[in-house]
Amino acid sequence: MSILKKLLACSALVLTVSAAQAQNLPAYDLLLRGGRVIDAKNNIDAVMDVGIKDGRIARVAAGLAPGDAIKTIDVRGMVVAPGLIDLHTHNYTGTGERNSYAGDSSIPPDGFTFRTGVTTVIDAGCAGWRNFEDFKDRIIDRSKTRILAMLNIVGAGMRGGKFESNTFDMDGEAAAKMAARYPGLIIGIKTAHFDGPEWAPVEQAVIAGTKANIPVMVDFGADRPTRPLYDLLTKKLRPGDIYTHMYSGLRQEQDLKTMGPSKAFIDGRARGIYFDTGTGGGSFKFSLAVPMIKQGFKPNSLSTDLHITAMNSSTKDILNVASKFMAIGLTLPEVIAGMTANPAREIKHEELGNLSVGSVADVAVLSVQKGRFGFTDMVNTKVEGTQKLVAELTIKDGKVVYDLNGLEALAWDAPQGDISQDARWTSWPRPVVRSH
Ligand SMILES: [Zn+2]
C-alpha cells in the first residue's frame, strides 16, 4: 500500500471512530452537580443539578447521574445562577479619544465580565447612530462577552459635554432607523448627561424607543426646574422605560422629610417605570439607599455603570455591588434576580437570564464568602457586611470560560482519561498529548 493510501485509510478510520463517538455521546456535555440553583424566572431556589448539552440548558433536576455527562463538576455549597446581566456598562474603548466614553473612559468588556459571573453586558449609550457601526466593528464583534447596546440619542454618542448637550444632534428618527438595522443588538435608547433646560433629549429618545419598540434608559443629567423628575417619571417616559442612578440623590430621588422615595419615584413605579442602580463613580449614596430600601423601595436591577472610574472606586464590579446591597437589606435571591431575570425583562430579552430548558447555557457559579467586609459609596462613607459573593466558575454558551479555583481541572498527575470531547464543555480543551 502506498503511503498516500495508508494515510487515507488512517483518516477514514479516524472519521469512522469520531462518528461512532458522536452517536454514543452521553446525554449531557456538562453537569453541574449539587449547587443551590437560584433561577428567579422559574421560581427555583433549591439544591439541584444542571445538565447542559450543545450550548443549551438540557435539564434542571435533583439526582442527575454523572454517568450521563462527559464532564461533571461538583458545585456543592455554591450558588448556581443564570449568567449575570449587567444592564449598564461602558465599553466603547479603543478609539483613542481622551475623556470620552466613546474612547478612553470606557473599558474592554472581557477583562471585567467572566471573572465576575457576567456573560451579558448592555453598553449604555456610548455610541449614537453616527458611530454605532464603528463600536460594533471595534468592540462588539471582537469580544467574547455578549454585548447588547443602548443607542445614545445624541448621534455622536457619549463624547463629552459639547456633544451630549447639543440638541441639534438628537434625532429620534435617525436613532430608530439605526436600531431597526440591528434588531436584537440595539435593545434600547439612552439619554444622559444633558445640561440644558429642555426636554428635547427625553422626547427624542421616546420617539426613537417607540418607533423601534425598545425601552429608553435615562441618566437625567443636571437637575433643572424646567424639567422636574416628577414629570419625567409620570408623563414623559412610558411604562417599561428605565431610570438609572436611582440612589444618586442628584435629582430629587429622595423625599427629604421621610428620607424615603420621592413622590416622583413612588408614582413612577406605580406606572411601570423600572429603577436601576447604575452605581458608577458618582451615582450611589448610602444616605439614600439605606432609608429607601428600609421603606421598601428596592431596585429592579443591579448594574455597575462600569467605566474607568467606577472600576477602582466604590463600585469595583457587579458582585461587589450585589454584596453591598446584601449588606443593606436585600436577600441573596433578590440580588440574583436583579442581575438575571429582571434586567432581561427590562430589555425585553426574556430568553436571557434564566435556566429554562432550551435556554442558552450561560451560568454563573458563585460562592458566598463569610467574613468582615467593607463597602463604600460615592462620598466615601462605609457599610460593613458579613457576606461577599465571589465568581467561582462562569459558563457561556455551554462552555467554561472562567474557573477561579480549577473546579473543572484535573490534578496535574492524575490519569488523563478520554479528553477527545473536552471541546464540548470548555473553551480551553486539554492538548491530546500532554507535555511533561
Ligand atoms: Zn453610565
Boltz pocket constraint, residues with backbone or C-beta under 6 A from the ligand:
constraints:
  - pocket:
      binder: B
      contacts: [[A, 88], [A, 89], [A, 90], [A, 124], [A, 219], [A, 278], [A, 280], [A, 305]]
      max_distance: 6.0
